[in-house]
């Protein structure tokens, strides 16, 4: 539980750092704030705190994770259907009534499967927005499933998974009437979210609003220098800034 909250907070801090870095004005303010104040009683305190923050050990490679995450957001954005309308409502329906129960069952296996489960793109997008509120996600998971559904090493993103065939077989076996992936090529997605609800509990969290809050994020960071041209030094600098923000 605490591990999930910790990584979630680190992740939110990383997103905050991206947005902050886009603004030249905020960068200027930050540079000025890092200067040693001439009249401050303890001129070295800020430098000491900054140095201590750099010793924070983060088990996740946030530099690599940030690049993968931007790839995922790019796919969602190019899809063009998951920000609003019937496709979003359908994605939320599938996430609540199909993906989360399947994930709970999958993570209960006594032995880890040979292949990581590849989450469908629409479910992954809603899952991403839900987990950006880590406290609410934790409460929902414990209330609905008795534990926090932490994907750990059993689930992989839809944009990098190599076991889609096996994942589709597992999905189809549990939900034979529901396709593994939505066909966004259709102009109208059949929306049956108000009929034939599966007999499983679900969260009442406002996921539509959660999606709306995140829909513009990709466009705020996609042109940030270094994210798409391999300038790892910039991402490493953001990692240092993230650690500094945590103190």
C-alpha positions in Angstrom: 0.0 0.0 0.0 2.6 2.5 1.0 4.8 1.5 -1.9 1.9 2.3 -4.3 1.3 5.6 -2.6 5.0 6.4 -2.7 5.4 5.7 -6.4 2.1 7.5 -7.2 3.3 10.6 -5.4 6.7 10.4 -7.2 4.8 10.1 -10.4 2.6 13.1 -9.7 5.7 15.1 -8.8 7.3 14.1 -12.1 4.2 15.3 -14.0 4.3 18.6 -12.1 8.0 19.0 -13.0 7.2 18.5 -16.7 4.6 21.3 -16.7 6.8 23.5 -14.6 9.7 23.1 -17.0 7.6 24.2 -20.0 7.2 27.7 -18.5 10.3 29.8 -18.9 9.0 32.2 -16.3 8.8 29.5 -13.7 12.2 28.2 -14.6 13.6 31.7 -14.1 11.9 31.9 -10.7 13.3 28.6 -9.7 16.9 29.5 -10.7 16.6 32.6 -8.6 15.3 30.7 -5.7 18.3 28.4 -5.8 20.8 31.2 -5.4 22.4 31.5 -2.1 20.6 34.3 -0.3 23.0 37.0 0.9 21.0 38.0 4.0 19.6 34.7 5.1 20.8 33.5 8.4 21.7 30.0 7.2 23.1 30.5 3.6 24.0 26.8 3.1 20.7 25.3 4.3 19.1 25.2 0.9 22.1 23.6 -0.7 22.3 21.0 2.0 18.7 20.1 1.6 19.1 19.8 -2.1 22.1 17.6 -1.8 20.2 15.4 0.7 17.3 15.1 -1.6 19.6 13.7 -4.4 20.4 10.7 -2.1 16.7 9.6 -2.2 16.7 6.1 -3.6 13.9 5.4 -6.1 13.5 1.8 -7.1 11.8 2.6 -10.4 13.8 4.0 -13.3 11.8 7.2 -13.7 13.8 8.4 -16.7 12.8 5.3 -18.7 9.3 5.2 -17.2 8.7 8.8 -18.3 9.7 8.0 -21.9 7.4 5.0 -22.0 4.6 7.0 -20.4 4.8 9.6 -23.1 4.6 6.9 -25.7 1.4 5.6 -24.1 -0.1 9.1 -24.0 0.8 9.6 -27.6 -1.1 6.5 -28.6 -4.1 7.5 -26.6 -4.1 11.0 -28.2 -3.7 9.6 -31.7 -6.6 7.3 -31.0 -8.8 10.4 -30.7 -11.8 8.6 -29.2 -11.0 8.2 -25.5 -11.4 11.9 -24.3 -15.2 12.1 -24.5 -18.4 10.7 -26.0 -19.7 7.1 -26.3 -16.2 5.6 -26.6 -15.2 7.1 -23.2 -18.4 5.9 -21.6 -17.8 2.4 -23.0 -14.1 2.4 -21.8 -15.2 3.3 -18.3 -17.8 0.6 -18.3 -15.3 -2.0 -19.5 -12.7 -0.8 -16.9 -15.1 -1.0 -14.0 -16.9 -4.2 -14.8 -14.4 -6.2 -16.8 -10.8 -5.0 -16.3 -10.7 -4.5 -12.5 -12.4 -7.8 -11.6 -10.1 -9.6 -14.1 -7.0 -7.9 -12.6 -8.1 -8.9 -9.1 -8.4 -12.5 -10.2 -5.2 -12.5 -12.2 -3.2 -11.0 -9.3 -4.6 -13.7 -7.0 -2.8 -16.5 -8.8 -0.4 -18.4 -6.5 2.2 -18.6 -9.2 3.0 -15.8 -11.6 2.1 -16.6 -15.2 4.8 -17.0 -17.9 3.5 -14.0 -19.8 2.6 -10.6 -18.5 -1.0 -9.6 -19.1 -1.4 -6.9 -21.6 -4.1 -4.4 -20.6 -6.4 -3.2 -23.4 -5.7 0.4 -24.4 -9.1 1.8 -23.4 -9.0 0.1 -20.0 -5.4 1.2 -19.5 -6.3 4.9 -20.1 -9.1 4.8 -17.5 -6.9 2.9 -15.1 -4.2 5.5 -15.5 -6.6 8.4 -14.7 -8.0 6.5 -11.7 -4.6 5.8 -10.2 -3.6 9.5 -10.5 -5.8 9.9 -7.4 -3.9 7.3 -5.4 -5.8 7.7 -2.2 -9.2 7.2 -3.9 -7.8 4.3 -5.9 -6.5 2.6 -2.8 -9.9 3.1 -1.0 -11.8 1.7 -4.0 -9.6 -1.3 -4.3 -9.7 -2.2 -0.7 -13.5 -1.7 -0.6 -14.2 -3.7 -3.7 -11.5 -6.4 -3.7 -10.0 -6.4 -0.2 -6.5 -5.2 -1.4 -4.8 -2.7 -3.5 -4.5 -3.9 -7.1 -0.9 -3.1 -7.8 0.1 -4.4 -11.2 3.6 -5.2 -10.2 5.2 -7.5 -12.7 2.0 -9.2 -13.9 0.6 -6.4 -16.1 2.3 -4.6 -19.0 1.2 -1.6 -21.0 -0.8 -2.0 -24.2 1.9 -0.2 -26.2 4.8 -2.4 -25.1 3.3 -5.8 -24.4 4.4 -8.8 -26.4 1.8 -11.3 -25.1 -1.4 -9.9 -26.6 -2.5 -13.2 -28.0 -2.3 -14.9 -24.6 -4.0 -12.0 -23.0 -6.8 -12.0 -25.5 -7.3 -15.7 -24.8 -7.6 -15.1 -21.1 -10.0 -12.2 -21.6 -12.2 -14.1 -24.1 -12.4 -17.1 -21.7 -13.8 -14.9 -18.9 -15.8 -12.6 -21.1 -16.8 -14.4 -24.3 -19.3 -11.8 -25.3 -17.0 -8.8 -24.8 -14.2 -8.2 -27.3 -10.7 -7.8 -25.9 -10.1 -4.6 -27.7 -12.6 -1.9 -28.8 -12.9 -1.3 -32.5 -12.5 2.4 -32.7 -12.8 2.3 -36.5 -16.6 2.3 -36.2 -18.1 5.8 -36.2 -20.6 4.7 -33.6 -19.6 2.5 -30.7 -22.5 0.4 -29.4 -23.0 1.8 -25.9 -24.7 -0.8 -23.6 -23.5 0.7 -20.4 -27.0 1.1 -19.0 -28.3 -2.4 -19.7 -27.2 -5.8 -18.6 -24.8 -4.6 -15.9 -22.5 -7.4 -14.7 -23.2 -8.6 -11.2 -20.1 -7.1 -9.7 -19.5 -4.1 -7.4 -17.9 -1.1 -8.9 -16.5 2.3 -8.0 -18.6 5.4 -8.0 -15.6 7.7 -8.6 -16.3 10.3 -11.2 -14.0 8.8 -13.9 -15.3 11.1 -16.6 -14.1 14.2 -14.7 -10.8 12.4 -14.0 -10.3 11.8 -17.7 -11.2 15.4 -18.5 -8.5 16.6 -16.1 -5.9 14.6 -17.9 -7.0 15.0 -21.5 -4.9 18.1 -22.2 -1.7 17.0 -20.4 -0.1 15.3 -23.4 -0.4 18.5 -25.5 1.3 20.4 -22.7 4.4 18.2 -22.7 4.7 16.6 -26.1 7.0 19.4 -27.5 9.1 19.6 -24.4 12.7 19.3 -25.7 14.4 15.9 -25.1 11.3 13.7 -24.6 11.3 12.5 -28.2 14.9 13.1 -29.4 16.6 11.0 -26.8 18.2 13.8 -24.7 18.5 11.7 -21.6 20.3 14.5 -19.8 17.2 16.6 -19.7 15.2 13.8 -18.2 17.9 13.2 -15.6 17.8 16.9 -14.7 14.0 16.5 -14.2 14.6 13.6 -12.0 16.9 15.7 -9.8 14.2 18.4 -9.7 11.6 15.8 -8.7 13.7 14.7 -5.8 14.3 18.3 -4.8 10.5 18.9 -5.0 9.9 16.0 -2.6 11.8 17.6 0.4 
